[in-house]
Every structure is written in C-alpha cells, then in structure tokens.
C-alpha cells in the first residue's frame, strides 16, 4: 500500500532541520565528517563483499551505459545550464549563474548515486564503476570544461581529491571484493545491514553539509528572493535531466535496472569535490557565491532521488514477488 509520508524522506527533513538549528562546528564538525567518511567506507566495503566477481566484470564491460552517463554528466548538463542562462539571463545575479554553470560541469557524486541505485534495486555494479570513474576522471575533465566556458585556466592541485577518493572509496570496496569469498554469503543474508549503511551514510552527509552551511551563515548572504530563484533553477535543471535521461535510456532499450543506474548516476553532482575544485578554479572572494547553487542542488537531488528510489524499489519488489508466484504456480 502506498504511504503518503515516506519514512526516509521524514528522516532527511529532520536531519536538515537538526543541522540548521543545531549544527556541528569546530571539533564536533570534524567528528561528524569523520563519521561520514566511516559510513561511506563501510557502505563500499559491504557492497564489495556482496557483489560477485562476475557481476562486477559485467558492470565494468557495460560500455554503452557508461558512455551515456558520461555524456549526460559532462555534455548534457553544461548545455542545459547554458541554455537556462540564455533564456533567463536576469533571473539570477551573475555570480549565481556562474555557480549554476559550474555545478553543471562537475562529476557525479559517488556515495549517493550508488546508495540510491541500491535502494531502487538498479544495476549496482554498473553504478559503482560509472560513478567512480566519473568522479575520478572529473578531477581532470571538469577544469577543462570550466576553462572553456569561463575562458579561464585551472586544474592545478586536484590530485589530493583523487587520492581521497582512492583511500576512502576504492580501497574499502576492493577490500570487500577480496573478502567476498569469505563474507559474501553473510552480506547477502544481512541485506538490512546494507540498507542501513546506504541510508545512514546519506543522512550523515546531509547533516554534515547543512552544518557547514549553517556555520558559514550561508542563508544570510543573499535575499530570500534570490535563494528561491536559485532553488527553482536547480529544480528545473534536475527534472530536465531526469526526464531526458529516462526517455533516452528507454529509447535505447536499456533494461529497467540499467535505466535506474543511468538516471541516478547521470543526474547527480558532487558537493565534496565541487567545493574543493571551486577553491582552486575561482578567486577566494567568489567561492562562496559560486558554491551556493551547488549546495542547494545537492540537497534537492537527495530529496527528489530519495522519493524516486523508494518508489522504484517498491516496483522492483512487486515484480520479484510476481515472478516468484508465477514460478510456484508452474511448479504446482
């Protein structure tokens, strides 16, 4: 039966309110950030432990899926951002439009893309490969795209972010894969643990992001009207990408599980790498306003995709139940 109030969405809203009114700062924020790193690493470790080598190989070789996600992340997004600026040039102040274009050039976020793909019961191995490759390659691709669009130069000092991705995400996953023959069965029998890790990591990331926003006084920098306009542009941009990718992936006859991975990985933008890149690519005085559309977009994508992921997961559960019933009837 359809629930009018999604418990996970309630959790997200509660987390945002908690971070807004009771944010972590100083040592507390360091602890929260470390907790987020641990939660994400645990999620990747468990994903690696659950996935078979055959499934991972199939995910890596799914080149059509990866190519479509890359085109969405690094071509479709920037084109749509430039189109919106062309259509509504006076809606936002120039710095905010620059922030919108910048977020369009960023790679996909890893943890939430994979977590929501898992919740929606999509092609998790393909999502892991595509989201990770997008984030790693984006370290080099994003400065080039930003340089072309903004007619500037950048890209220095990005290697630290790449090493963080390797240490915090890839190594736990590889460790899980290496231990998969030993603990793979246990991981499969304890799916609720994986579910808790997926959703828990997202809640911790949301709290951490909003805590930083609150302590930096983000909500007091611009008038309320501009914040509403930025949120509106972000929502329009996100839904344009979601609809286009859903239609294109269906026209190209991808499976339902693949379409989930394409839509969820292709529609995400990374906040963590984005803030780091902004600090390198833009003057210090511009960074705050540049990352504002990204920070708002990051929260919007979590809410919207959370709702879609839960509904897709329910549909997949119903399909699996129907198949099981059909198989039982045939056996009778």
NORFEN-V283938 format. One record per helix or strand of 3 or more residues. SS is the DSSP state (H for helix, E for strand). FROM is the first residue (numbers start at 1). LEN is the number of residues. If there is no record, write none. Layout:
# NORFEN-V283938
SS_FROM_LEN, SS_FROM_LEN
This chain:
# NORFEN-V283938
H_7_15, H_27_24, H_53_8, H_63_25, H_94_11, H_111_9, H_124_27, H_159_20, H_180_10, H_191_25, H_218_3, H_224_28, H_256_11, H_271_11, H_284_48
